[in-house]
Amino acid sequence: MRVILLGAGHIGQTIASLLANTGDYRVTVVDRSAAALAHITPHEAVQTLTVDTEDAQALLPVLRGHDAHRDPGARSRLPLLRSH
């Protein structure tokens, strides 16, 4: 399952690591701060992208191709998406 996380803070970092380490998920972590993304533990199942998470026009193309997304910091008003 391909999951996208909006935000690379402590919660986003932890969720990314937990999901990646299961071996069941490909995780994309998106944050507007390259410095925050630099704290994501490198893992073959984790990709990072610098995108303004408040800019819907920039964010929507990034969401495509993912089965689910979550904003660990609850900054986004986007609902959890599932493709089933």
PyMOL Python script that loads the backbone (N, CA, C, O; Angstrom):
from pymol import cmd

cmd.read_pdbstr("""\
ATOM      1  N   MET A   1       0.843  -1.172   0.000  1.00  0.00           N
ATOM      2  CA  MET A   1       0.000   0.000   0.000  1.00  0.00           C
ATOM      3  C   MET A   1       0.891   1.239   0.000  1.00  0.00           C
ATOM      4  O   MET A   1       1.883   1.312   0.726  1.00  0.00           O
ATOM      5  N   ARG A   2       0.516   2.204  -0.828  1.00  0.00           N
ATOM      6  CA  ARG A   2       1.252   3.465  -0.902  1.00  0.00           C
ATOM      7  C   ARG A   2       0.543   4.514  -0.033  1.00  0.00           C
ATOM      8  O   ARG A   2      -0.620   4.844  -0.264  1.00  0.00           O
ATOM      9  N   VAL A   3       1.261   5.027   0.964  1.00  0.00           N
ATOM     10  CA  VAL A   3       0.712   5.982   1.915  1.00  0.00           C
ATOM     11  C   VAL A   3       1.500   7.276   1.824  1.00  0.00           C
ATOM     12  O   VAL A   3       2.719   7.263   1.654  1.00  0.00           O
ATOM     13  N   ILE A   4       0.789   8.401   1.938  1.00  0.00           N
ATOM     14  CA  ILE A   4       1.460   9.699   1.966  1.00  0.00           C
ATOM     15  C   ILE A   4       1.156  10.370   3.298  1.00  0.00           C
ATOM     16  O   ILE A   4       0.007  10.411   3.737  1.00  0.00           O
ATOM     17  N   LEU A   5       2.199  10.896   3.936  1.00  0.00           N
ATOM     18  CA  LEU A   5       2.062  11.613   5.199  1.00  0.00           C
ATOM     19  C   LEU A   5       2.357  13.080   4.957  1.00  0.00           C
ATOM     20  O   LEU A   5       3.363  13.417   4.334  1.00  0.00           O
ATOM     21  N   LEU A   6       1.494  13.951   5.443  1.00  0.00           N
ATOM     22  CA  LEU A   6       1.691  15.391   5.312  1.00  0.00           C
ATOM     23  C   LEU A   6       2.274  15.912   6.612  1.00  0.00           C
ATOM     24  O   LEU A   6       1.569  16.071   7.608  1.00  0.00           O
ATOM     25  N   GLY A   7       3.558  16.173   6.587  1.00  0.00           N
ATOM     26  CA  GLY A   7       4.234  16.689   7.773  1.00  0.00           C
ATOM     27  C   GLY A   7       5.336  15.761   8.227  1.00  0.00           C
ATOM     28  O   GLY A   7       5.130  14.556   8.378  1.00  0.00           O
ATOM     29  N   ALA A   8       6.521  16.336   8.445  1.00  0.00           N
ATOM     30  CA  ALA A   8       7.693  15.555   8.840  1.00  0.00           C
ATOM     31  C   ALA A   8       8.129  15.885  10.260  1.00  0.00           C
ATOM     32  O   ALA A   8       9.312  15.805  10.592  1.00  0.00           O
ATOM     33  N   GLY A   9       7.162  16.256  11.095  1.00  0.00           N
ATOM     34  CA  GLY A   9       7.475  16.501  12.506  1.00  0.00           C
ATOM     35  C   GLY A   9       7.707  15.182  13.231  1.00  0.00           C
ATOM     36  O   GLY A   9       7.848  14.134  12.600  1.00  0.00           O
ATOM     37  N   HIS A  10       7.746  15.238  14.550  1.00  0.00           N
ATOM     38  CA  HIS A  10       8.034  14.031  15.337  1.00  0.00           C
ATOM     39  C   HIS A  10       7.026  12.911  15.066  1.00  0.00           C
ATOM     40  O   HIS A  10       7.408  11.746  14.949  1.00  0.00           O
ATOM     41  N   ILE A  11       5.756  13.258  14.967  1.00  0.00           N
ATOM     42  CA  ILE A  11       4.732  12.240  14.728  1.00  0.00           C
ATOM     43  C   ILE A  11       4.876  11.667  13.318  1.00  0.00           C
ATOM     44  O   ILE A  11       4.822  10.451  13.138  1.00  0.00           O
ATOM     45  N   GLY A  12       5.056  12.530  12.319  1.00  0.00           N
ATOM     46  CA  GLY A  12       5.241  12.071  10.947  1.00  0.00           C
ATOM     47  C   GLY A  12       6.465  11.190  10.806  1.00  0.00           C
ATOM     48  O   GLY A  12       6.428  10.178  10.106  1.00  0.00           O
ATOM     49  N   GLN A  13       7.551  11.566  11.469  1.00  0.00           N
ATOM     50  CA  GLN A  13       8.771  10.760  11.427  1.00  0.00           C
ATOM     51  C   GLN A  13       8.524   9.373  12.001  1.00  0.00           C
ATOM     52  O   GLN A  13       8.964   8.369  11.441  1.00  0.00           O
ATOM     53  N   THR A  14       7.818   9.328  13.122  1.00  0.00           N
ATOM     54  CA  THR A  14       7.550   8.056  13.792  1.00  0.00           C
ATOM     55  C   THR A  14       6.638   7.172  12.955  1.00  0.00           C
ATOM     56  O   THR A  14       6.896   5.978  12.802  1.00  0.00           O
ATOM     57  N   ILE A  15       5.567   7.756  12.411  1.00  0.00           N
ATOM     58  CA  ILE A  15       4.642   6.979  11.589  1.00  0.00           C
ATOM     59  C   ILE A  15       5.348   6.446  10.346  1.00  0.00           C
ATOM     60  O   ILE A  15       5.166   5.286   9.978  1.00  0.00           O
ATOM     61  N   ALA A  16       6.150   7.284   9.702  1.00  0.00           N
ATOM     62  CA  ALA A  16       6.882   6.856   8.505  1.00  0.00           C
ATOM     63  C   ALA A  16       7.779   5.660   8.815  1.00  0.00           C
ATOM     64  O   ALA A  16       7.814   4.687   8.062  1.00  0.00           O
ATOM     65  N   SER A  17       8.493   5.741   9.915  1.00  0.00           N
ATOM     66  CA  SER A  17       9.390   4.656  10.305  1.00  0.00           C
ATOM     67  C   SER A  17       8.618   3.379  10.620  1.00  0.00           C
ATOM     68  O   SER A  17       8.996   2.295  10.174  1.00  0.00           O
ATOM     69  N   LEU A  18       7.541   3.504  11.385  1.00  0.00           N
ATOM     70  CA  LEU A  18       6.747   2.327  11.745  1.00  0.00           C
ATOM     71  C   LEU A  18       6.160   1.640  10.515  1.00  0.00           C
ATOM     72  O   LEU A  18       6.240   0.418  10.384  1.00  0.00           O
ATOM     73  N   LEU A  19       5.576   2.420   9.621  1.00  0.00           N
ATOM     74  CA  LEU A  19       4.973   1.847   8.421  1.00  0.00           C
ATOM     75  C   LEU A  19       6.030   1.210   7.521  1.00  0.00           C
ATOM     76  O   LEU A  19       5.845   0.094   7.036  1.00  0.00           O
ATOM     77  N   ALA A  20       7.128   1.912   7.298  1.00  0.00           N
ATOM     78  CA  ALA A  20       8.181   1.394   6.417  1.00  0.00           C
ATOM     79  C   ALA A  20       8.768   0.098   6.950  1.00  0.00           C
ATOM     80  O   ALA A  20       9.059  -0.822   6.184  1.00  0.00           O
ATOM     81  N   ASN A  21       8.939   0.028   8.246  1.00  0.00           N
ATOM     82  CA  ASN A  21       9.561  -1.158   8.844  1.00  0.00           C
ATOM     83  C   ASN A  21       8.674  -2.388   8.833  1.00  0.00           C
ATOM     84  O   ASN A  21       9.161  -3.491   9.081  1.00  0.00           O
ATOM     85  N   THR A  22       7.379  -2.234   8.554  1.00  0.00           N
ATOM     86  CA  THR A  22       6.507  -3.413   8.451  1.00  0.00           C
ATOM     87  C   THR A  22       6.780  -4.179   7.173  1.00  0.00           C
ATOM     88  O   THR A  22       6.537  -5.383   7.100  1.00  0.00           O
ATOM     89  N   GLY A  23       7.290  -3.475   6.154  1.00  0.00           N
ATOM     90  CA  GLY A  23       7.503  -4.099   4.856  1.00  0.00           C
ATOM     91  C   GLY A  23       6.257  -4.126   3.988  1.00  0.00           C
ATOM     92  O   GLY A  23       6.298  -4.602   2.853  1.00  0.00           O
ATOM     93  N   ASP A  24       5.156  -3.621   4.510  1.00  0.00           N
ATOM     94  CA  ASP A  24       3.881  -3.641   3.793  1.00  0.00           C
ATOM     95  C   ASP A  24       3.543  -2.318   3.113  1.00  0.00           C
ATOM     96  O   ASP A  24       2.579  -2.248   2.351  1.00  0.00           O
ATOM     97  N   TYR A  25       4.311  -1.286   3.372  1.00  0.00           N
ATOM     98  CA  TYR A  25       3.961   0.060   2.903  1.00  0.00           C
ATOM     99  C   TYR A  25       5.115   0.731   2.176  1.00  0.00           C
ATOM    100  O   TYR A  25       6.282   0.523   2.506  1.00  0.00           O
ATOM    101  N   ARG A  26       4.769   1.540   1.183  1.00  0.00           N
ATOM    102  CA  ARG A  26       5.678   2.498   0.554  1.00  0.00           C
ATOM    103  C   ARG A  26       5.183   3.843   1.061  1.00  0.00           C
ATOM    104  O   ARG A  26       4.015   4.180   0.868  1.00  0.00           O
ATOM    105  N   VAL A  27       6.036   4.607   1.699  1.00  0.00           N
ATOM    106  CA  VAL A  27       5.633   5.843   2.371  1.00  0.00           C
ATOM    107  C   VAL A  27       6.269   7.049   1.694  1.00  0.00           C
ATOM    108  O   VAL A  27       7.470   7.062   1.424  1.00  0.00           O
ATOM    109  N   THR A  28       5.449   8.063   1.423  1.00  0.00           N
ATOM    110  CA  THR A  28       5.945   9.353   0.958  1.00  0.00           C
ATOM    111  C   THR A  28       5.651  10.362   2.053  1.00  0.00           C
ATOM    112  O   THR A  28       4.508  10.501   2.489  1.00  0.00           O
ATOM    113  N   VAL A  29       6.678  11.062   2.495  1.00  0.00           N
ATOM    114  CA  VAL A  29       6.513  12.103   3.508  1.00  0.00           C
ATOM    115  C   VAL A  29       6.677  13.450   2.828  1.00  0.00           C
ATOM    116  O   VAL A  29       7.685  13.701   2.167  1.00  0.00           O
ATOM    117  N   VAL A  30       5.680  14.318   2.994  1.00  0.00           N
ATOM    118  CA  VAL A  30       5.675  15.628   2.355  1.00  0.00           C
ATOM    119  C   VAL A  30       5.708  16.700   3.433  1.00  0.00           C
ATOM    120  O   VAL A  30       4.964  16.629   4.412  1.00  0.00           O
ATOM    121  N   ASP A  31       6.566  17.686   3.251  1.00  0.00           N
ATOM    122  CA  ASP A  31       6.620  18.824   4.168  1.00  0.00           C
ATOM    123  C   ASP A  31       7.123  20.026   3.385  1.00  0.00           C
ATOM    124  O   ASP A  31       7.834  19.876   2.392  1.00  0.00           O
ATOM    125  N   ARG A  32       6.754  21.206   3.831  1.00  0.00           N
ATOM    126  CA  ARG A  32       7.253  22.418   3.162  1.00  0.00           C
ATOM    127  C   ARG A  32       8.680  22.747   3.591  1.00  0.00           C
ATOM    128  O   ARG A  32       9.333  23.597   2.986  1.00  0.00           O
ATOM    129  N   SER A  33       9.163  22.074   4.635  1.00  0.00           N
ATOM    130  CA  SER A  33      10.492  22.347   5.178  1.00  0.00           C
ATOM    131  C   SER A  33      11.469  21.222   4.826  1.00  0.00           C
ATOM    132  O   SER A  33      11.322  20.088   5.282  1.00  0.00           O
ATOM    133  N   ALA A  34      12.458  21.556   4.014  1.00  0.00           N
ATOM    134  CA  ALA A  34      13.498  20.574   3.690  1.00  0.00           C
ATOM    135  C   ALA A  34      14.265  20.179   4.950  1.00  0.00           C
ATOM    136  O   ALA A  34      14.729  19.045   5.070  1.00  0.00           O
ATOM    137  N   ALA A  35      14.394  21.114   5.883  1.00  0.00           N
ATOM    138  CA  ALA A  35      15.093  20.823   7.141  1.00  0.00           C
ATOM    139  C   ALA A  35      14.339  19.763   7.945  1.00  0.00           C
ATOM    140  O   ALA A  35      14.961  18.879   8.535  1.00  0.00           O
ATOM    141  N   ALA A  36      13.010  19.843   7.973  1.00  0.00           N
ATOM    142  CA  ALA A  36      12.219  18.834   8.685  1.00  0.00           C
ATOM    143  C   ALA A  36      12.353  17.473   8.004  1.00  0.00           C
ATOM    144  O   ALA A  36      12.486  16.447   8.672  1.00  0.00           O
ATOM    145  N   LEU A  37      12.319  17.470   6.684  1.00  0.00           N
ATOM    146  CA  LEU A  37      12.445  16.209   5.935  1.00  0.00           C
ATOM    147  C   LEU A  37      13.813  15.561   6.141  1.00  0.00           C
ATOM    148  O   LEU A  37      13.941  14.341   6.046  1.00  0.00           O
ATOM    149  N   ALA A  38      14.815  16.356   6.418  1.00  0.00           N
ATOM    150  CA  ALA A  38      16.163  15.825   6.646  1.00  0.00           C
ATOM    151  C   ALA A  38      16.220  14.946   7.893  1.00  0.00           C
ATOM    152  O   ALA A  38      17.158  14.164   8.053  1.00  0.00           O
ATOM    153  N   HIS A  39      15.226  15.066   8.780  1.00  0.00           N
ATOM    154  CA  HIS A  39      15.191  14.257  10.005  1.00  0.00           C
ATOM    155  C   HIS A  39      14.519  12.899   9.809  1.00  0.00           C
ATOM    156  O   HIS A  39      14.519  12.066  10.715  1.00  0.00           O
ATOM    157  N   ILE A  40      13.950  12.679   8.627  1.00  0.00           N
ATOM    158  CA  ILE A  40      13.334  11.379   8.341  1.00  0.00           C
ATOM    159  C   ILE A  40      14.441  10.334   8.216  1.00  0.00           C
ATOM    160  O   ILE A  40      15.404  10.529   7.475  1.00  0.00           O
ATOM    161  N   THR A  41      14.302   9.245   8.932  1.00  0.00           N
ATOM    162  CA  THR A  41      15.296   8.176   8.871  1.00  0.00           C
ATOM    163  C   THR A  41      15.286   7.557   7.477  1.00  0.00           C
ATOM    164  O   THR A  41      14.239   7.113   7.008  1.00  0.00           O
ATOM    165  N   PRO A  42      16.438   7.524   6.811  1.00  0.00           N
ATOM    166  CA  PRO A  42      16.496   6.928   5.472  1.00  0.00           C
ATOM    167  C   PRO A  42      16.038   5.460   5.492  1.00  0.00           C
ATOM    168  O   PRO A  42      16.423   4.681   6.363  1.00  0.00           O
ATOM    169  N   HIS A  43      15.220   5.122   4.522  1.00  0.00           N
ATOM    170  CA  HIS A  43      14.712   3.757   4.390  1.00  0.00           C
ATOM    171  C   HIS A  43      14.325   3.564   2.932  1.00  0.00           C
ATOM    172  O   HIS A  43      13.823   4.492   2.297  1.00  0.00           O
ATOM    173  N   GLU A  44      14.549   2.384   2.399  1.00  0.00           N
ATOM    174  CA  GLU A  44      14.238   2.137   0.984  1.00  0.00           C
ATOM    175  C   GLU A  44      12.756   2.292   0.677  1.00  0.00           C
ATOM    176  O   GLU A  44      12.394   2.524  -0.477  1.00  0.00           O
ATOM    177  N   ALA A  45      11.889   2.171   1.679  1.00  0.00           N
ATOM    178  CA  ALA A  45      10.440   2.284   1.463  1.00  0.00           C
ATOM    179  C   ALA A  45       9.911   3.695   1.719  1.00  0.00           C
ATOM    180  O   ALA A  45       8.702   3.921   1.674  1.00  0.00           O
ATOM    181  N   VAL A  46      10.814   4.645   1.989  1.00  0.00           N
ATOM    182  CA  VAL A  46      10.390   6.012   2.312  1.00  0.00           C
ATOM    183  C   VAL A  46      10.960   6.997   1.305  1.00  0.00           C
ATOM    184  O   VAL A  46      12.157   7.001   1.020  1.00  0.00           O
ATOM    185  N   GLN A  47      10.083   7.825   0.780  1.00  0.00           N
ATOM    186  CA  GLN A  47      10.460   8.911  -0.136  1.00  0.00           C
ATOM    187  C   GLN A  47      10.052  10.220   0.531  1.00  0.00           C
ATOM    188  O   GLN A  47       9.031  10.268   1.218  1.00  0.00           O
ATOM    189  N   THR A  48      10.836  11.284   0.339  1.00  0.00           N
ATOM    190  CA  THR A  48      10.476  12.596   0.881  1.00  0.00           C
ATOM    191  C   THR A  48      10.328  13.595  -0.256  1.00  0.00           C
ATOM    192  O   THR A  48      11.038  13.532  -1.260  1.00  0.00           O
ATOM    193  N   LEU A  49       9.378  14.528  -0.075  1.00  0.00           N
ATOM    194  CA  LEU A  49       9.137  15.575  -1.061  1.00  0.00           C
ATOM    195  C   LEU A  49       8.910  16.902  -0.359  1.00  0.00           C
ATOM    196  O   LEU A  49       8.175  16.977   0.626  1.00  0.00           O
ATOM    197  N   THR A  50       9.544  17.944  -0.869  1.00  0.00           N
ATOM    198  CA  THR A  50       9.321  19.283  -0.338  1.00  0.00           C
ATOM    199  C   THR A  50       8.206  19.938  -1.142  1.00  0.00           C
ATOM    200  O   THR A  50       8.387  20.278  -2.311  1.00  0.00           O
ATOM    201  N   VAL A  51       7.047  20.111  -0.502  1.00  0.00           N
ATOM    202  CA  VAL A  51       5.866  20.711  -1.125  1.00  0.00           C
ATOM    203  C   VAL A  51       5.142  21.503  -0.042  1.00  0.00           C
ATOM    204  O   VAL A  51       5.081  21.068   1.108  1.00  0.00           O
ATOM    205  N   ASP A  52       4.596  22.653  -0.401  1.00  0.00           N
ATOM    206  CA  ASP A  52       3.809  23.445   0.538  1.00  0.00           C
ATOM    207  C   ASP A  52       2.486  22.720   0.775  1.00  0.00           C
ATOM    208  O   ASP A  52       1.634  22.686  -0.113  1.00  0.00           O
ATOM    209  N   THR A  53       2.307  22.145   1.955  1.00  0.00           N
ATOM    210  CA  THR A  53       1.118  21.357   2.262  1.00  0.00           C
ATOM    211  C   THR A  53      -0.134  22.211   2.418  1.00  0.00           C
ATOM    212  O   THR A  53      -1.233  21.669   2.525  1.00  0.00           O
ATOM    213  N   GLU A  54       0.005  23.515   2.433  1.00  0.00           N
ATOM    214  CA  GLU A  54      -1.149  24.420   2.502  1.00  0.00           C
ATOM    215  C   GLU A  54      -1.615  24.834   1.108  1.00  0.00           C
ATOM    216  O   GLU A  54      -2.657  25.474   0.974  1.00  0.00           O
ATOM    217  N   ASP A  55      -0.865  24.481   0.078  1.00  0.00           N
ATOM    218  CA  ASP A  55      -1.168  24.866  -1.305  1.00  0.00           C
ATOM    219  C   ASP A  55      -1.816  23.679  -2.021  1.00  0.00           C
ATOM    220  O   ASP A  55      -1.127  22.759  -2.461  1.00  0.00           O
ATOM    221  N   ALA A  56      -3.149  23.710  -2.133  1.00  0.00           N
ATOM    222  CA  ALA A  56      -3.879  22.584  -2.716  1.00  0.00           C
ATOM    223  C   ALA A  56      -3.451  22.295  -4.146  1.00  0.00           C
ATOM    224  O   ALA A  56      -3.375  21.131  -4.540  1.00  0.00           O
ATOM    225  N   GLN A  57      -3.169  23.329  -4.931  1.00  0.00           N
ATOM    226  CA  GLN A  57      -2.752  23.104  -6.322  1.00  0.00           C
ATOM    227  C   GLN A  57      -1.420  22.384  -6.406  1.00  0.00           C
ATOM    228  O   GLN A  57      -1.198  21.594  -7.324  1.00  0.00           O
ATOM    229  N   ALA A  58      -0.546  22.642  -5.471  1.00  0.00           N
ATOM    230  CA  ALA A  58       0.750  21.954  -5.449  1.00  0.00           C
ATOM    231  C   ALA A  58       0.616  20.557  -4.847  1.00  0.00           C
ATOM    232  O   ALA A  58       1.336  19.638  -5.237  1.00  0.00           O
ATOM    233  N   LEU A  59      -0.295  20.402  -3.910  1.00  0.00           N
ATOM    234  CA  LEU A  59      -0.413  19.152  -3.169  1.00  0.00           C
ATOM    235  C   LEU A  59      -1.207  18.069  -3.914  1.00  0.00           C
ATOM    236  O   LEU A  59      -0.840  16.895  -3.858  1.00  0.00           O
ATOM    237  N   LEU A  60      -2.265  18.439  -4.593  1.00  0.00           N
ATOM    238  CA  LEU A  60      -3.125  17.441  -5.234  1.00  0.00           C
ATOM    239  C   LEU A  60      -2.391  16.521  -6.209  1.00  0.00           C
ATOM    240  O   LEU A  60      -2.646  15.317  -6.188  1.00  0.00           O
ATOM    241  N   PRO A  61      -1.496  17.021  -7.060  1.00  0.00           N
ATOM    242  CA  PRO A  61      -0.768  16.092  -7.947  1.00  0.00           C
ATOM    243  C   PRO A  61       0.111  15.106  -7.168  1.00  0.00           C
ATOM    244  O   PRO A  61       0.334  13.983  -7.620  1.00  0.00           O
ATOM    245  N   VAL A  62       0.597  15.516  -6.025  1.00  0.00           N
ATOM    246  CA  VAL A  62       1.451  14.653  -5.202  1.00  0.00           C
ATOM    247  C   VAL A  62       0.627  13.534  -4.573  1.00  0.00           C
ATOM    248  O   VAL A  62       1.137  12.435  -4.357  1.00  0.00           O
ATOM    249  N   LEU A  63      -0.645  13.805  -4.278  1.00  0.00           N
ATOM    250  CA  LEU A  63      -1.503  12.801  -3.652  1.00  0.00           C
ATOM    251  C   LEU A  63      -1.869  11.668  -4.609  1.00  0.00           C
ATOM    252  O   LEU A  63      -2.134  10.547  -4.176  1.00  0.00           O
ATOM    253  N   ARG A  64      -1.882  11.959  -5.893  1.00  0.00           N
ATOM    254  CA  ARG A  64      -2.247  10.935  -6.874  1.00  0.00           C
ATOM    255  C   ARG A  64      -1.288   9.748  -6.798  1.00  0.00           C
ATOM    256  O   ARG A  64      -0.080   9.908  -6.628  1.00  0.00           O
ATOM    257  N   GLY A  65      -1.857   8.570  -6.928  1.00  0.00           N
ATOM    258  CA  GLY A  65      -1.040   7.369  -6.910  1.00  0.00           C
ATOM    259  C   GLY A  65      -0.844   6.775  -5.528  1.00  0.00           C
ATOM    260  O   GLY A  65      -0.196   5.738  -5.386  1.00  0.00           O
ATOM    261  N   HIS A  66      -1.395   7.414  -4.509  1.00  0.00           N
ATOM    262  CA  HIS A  66      -1.302   6.885  -3.149  1.00  0.00           C
ATOM    263  C   HIS A  66      -2.650   6.301  -2.740  1.00  0.00           C
ATOM    264  O   HIS A  66      -3.701   6.806  -3.135  1.00  0.00           O
ATOM    265  N   ASP A  67      -2.610   5.246  -1.952  1.00  0.00           N
ATOM    266  CA  ASP A  67      -3.832   4.584  -1.507  1.00  0.00           C
ATOM    267  C   ASP A  67      -4.473   5.293  -0.318  1.00  0.00           C
ATOM    268  O   ASP A  67      -5.690   5.245  -0.141  1.00  0.00           O
ATOM    269  N   ALA A  68      -3.650   5.949   0.493  1.00  0.00           N
ATOM    270  CA  ALA A  68      -4.167   6.632   1.680  1.00  0.00           C
ATOM    271  C   ALA A  68      -3.237   7.788   2.014  1.00  0.00           C
ATOM    272  O   ALA A  68      -2.051   7.777   1.684  1.00  0.00           O
ATOM    273  N   HIS A  69      -3.815   8.794   2.684  1.00  0.00           N
ATOM    274  CA  HIS A  69      -2.975   9.877   3.183  1.00  0.00           C
ATOM    275  C   HIS A  69      -3.459  10.292   4.559  1.00  0.00           C
ATOM    276  O   HIS A  69      -4.618  10.093   4.922  1.00  0.00           O
ATOM    277  N   ARG A  70      -2.539  10.874   5.316  1.00  0.00           N
ATOM    278  CA  ARG A  70      -2.859  11.329   6.654  1.00  0.00           C
ATOM    279  C   ARG A  70      -1.950  12.497   6.976  1.00  0.00           C
ATOM    280  O   ARG A  70      -0.772  12.517   6.616  1.00  0.00           O
ATOM    281  N   ASP A  71      -2.520  13.453   7.652  1.00  0.00           N
ATOM    282  CA  ASP A  71      -1.766  14.606   8.138  1.00  0.00           C
ATOM    283  C   ASP A  71      -1.591  14.420   9.635  1.00  0.00           C
ATOM    284  O   ASP A  71      -2.507  14.733  10.395  1.00  0.00           O
ATOM    285  N   PRO A  72      -0.436  13.917  10.089  1.00  0.00           N
ATOM    286  CA  PRO A  72      -0.238  13.655  11.512  1.00  0.00           C
ATOM    287  C   PRO A  72      -0.396  14.895  12.380  1.00  0.00           C
ATOM    288  O   PRO A  72      -0.763  14.787  13.550  1.00  0.00           O
ATOM    289  N   GLY A  73      -0.127  16.064  11.826  1.00  0.00           N
ATOM    290  CA  GLY A  73      -0.261  17.298  12.590  1.00  0.00           C
ATOM    291  C   GLY A  73      -1.631  17.930  12.458  1.00  0.00           C
ATOM    292  O   GLY A  73      -1.887  18.984  13.040  1.00  0.00           O
ATOM    293  N   ALA A  74      -2.534  17.287  11.687  1.00  0.00           N
ATOM    294  CA  ALA A  74      -3.915  17.755  11.477  1.00  0.00           C
ATOM    295  C   ALA A  74      -3.974  19.181  10.949  1.00  0.00           C
ATOM    296  O   ALA A  74      -4.916  19.914  11.250  1.00  0.00           O
ATOM    297  N   ARG A  75      -2.977  19.581  10.163  1.00  0.00           N
ATOM    298  CA  ARG A  75      -2.993  20.921   9.573  1.00  0.00           C
ATOM    299  C   ARG A  75      -3.900  20.959   8.354  1.00  0.00           C
ATOM    300  O   ARG A  75      -4.473  21.999   8.032  1.00  0.00           O
ATOM    301  N   SER A  76      -4.026  19.845   7.686  1.00  0.00           N
ATOM    302  CA  SER A  76      -4.791  19.784   6.451  1.00  0.00           C
ATOM    303  C   SER A  76      -6.243  19.461   6.740  1.00  0.00           C
ATOM    304  O   SER A  76      -6.552  18.781   7.719  1.00  0.00           O
ATOM    305  N   ARG A  77      -7.126  19.944   5.898  1.00  0.00           N
ATOM    306  CA  ARG A  77      -8.536  19.599   6.020  1.00  0.00           C
ATOM    307  C   ARG A  77      -8.915  18.476   5.080  1.00  0.00           C
ATOM    308  O   ARG A  77     -10.098  18.179   4.908  1.00  0.00           O
ATOM    309  N   LEU A  78      -7.917  17.846   4.465  1.00  0.00           N
ATOM    310  CA  LEU A  78      -8.179  16.737   3.555  1.00  0.00           C
ATOM    311  C   LEU A  78      -8.535  15.495   4.360  1.00  0.00           C
ATOM    312  O   LEU A  78      -7.861  15.188   5.343  1.00  0.00           O
ATOM    313  N   PRO A  79      -9.585  14.772   3.961  1.00  0.00           N
ATOM    314  CA  PRO A  79      -9.943  13.542   4.685  1.00  0.00           C
ATOM    315  C   PRO A  79      -8.982  12.412   4.333  1.00  0.00           C
ATOM    316  O   PRO A  79      -8.235  12.484   3.357  1.00  0.00           O
ATOM    317  N   LEU A  80      -9.023  11.385   5.142  1.00  0.00           N
ATOM    318  CA  LEU A  80      -8.259  10.175   4.843  1.00  0.00           C
ATOM    319  C   LEU A  80      -8.827   9.559   3.571  1.00  0.00           C
ATOM    320  O   LEU A  80     -10.036   9.350   3.468  1.00  0.00           O
ATOM    321  N   LEU A  81      -7.973   9.271   2.612  1.00  0.00           N
ATOM    322  CA  LEU A  81      -8.411   8.701   1.344  1.00  0.00           C
ATOM    323  C   LEU A  81      -8.081   7.224   1.300  1.00  0.00           C
ATOM    324  O   LEU A  81      -7.008   6.801   1.729  1.00  0.00           O
ATOM    325  N   ARG A  82      -8.998   6.458   0.784  1.00  0.00           N
ATOM    326  CA  ARG A  82      -8.741   5.030   0.569  1.00  0.00           C
ATOM    327  C   ARG A  82      -9.283   4.672  -0.806  1.00  0.00           C
ATOM    328  O   ARG A  82     -10.350   5.145  -1.196  1.00  0.00           O
ATOM    329  N   SER A  83      -8.568   3.857  -1.526  1.00  0.00           N
ATOM    330  CA  SER A  83      -9.015   3.460  -2.862  1.00  0.00           C
ATOM    331  C   SER A  83      -9.539   2.030  -2.824  1.00  0.00           C
ATOM    332  O   SER A  83      -8.860   1.110  -3.280  1.00  0.00           O
ATOM    333  N   HIS A  84     -10.716   1.840  -2.296  1.00  0.00           N
ATOM    334  CA  HIS A  84     -11.351   0.513  -2.260  1.00  0.00           C
ATOM    335  C   HIS A  84     -12.792   0.644  -2.632  1.00  0.00           C
ATOM    336  O   HIS A  84     -13.514  -0.352  -2.665  1.00  0.00           O
TER     337      HIS A  84
END
""", "prot")
cmd.dss("prot")
cmd.show_as("cartoon", "prot")
cmd.util.cbc("prot")
cmd.orient("prot")
